[in-house]
Each structure stands twice: as C-alpha cells, then as structure tokens.
C-alpha cells in the first residue's frame, strides 16, 4: 500500500489541535525517506483551521511531516 506524506501544522486552538494539511510532499512505499521541510515565506505565516474556524500564526518551526494511507486535500484537518 502506498503511503502519502504531507507538510502540516497543528492548530493552536487548545480545544482543537487538529492537523492542517499545507502541502502534499509525495507518495512513498516501505520505510519513509527523509523529507526536508520547505522554507516558508512569509515567516510567520497565517493559516485558518477549517475545524474550529480560527486563524493562527505559524513559523517554520511549527511545520512537521505526517504520513497517511489516504489522499488528503490541502487545508483538510484529518484526525492524526
């Protein structure tokens, strides 16, 4: 089964903490390779959470790489 990698941030709303999909990195099979996080401009950037409808500022340090067996849409807030 193919697994998909995404750059995501976690919503900063205390009661939400949903993952927000920012960018699709690509598919991989087997052991995950090392994915390098992009340089994001502007830094900080603002992102809206579609689950709690709140917007927060994020920095490069907030980015993470998550994987999913499912294809996710940009801005989607899956349960992780």
Secondary structure, DSSP 8 states (H G I E B T S, - for coil): --EEEEEEEE---TTT--EEEEEEEEEE-SS---------SSSSEEEE-TTT--EEEE-GGG-EEEEESS---TT-----
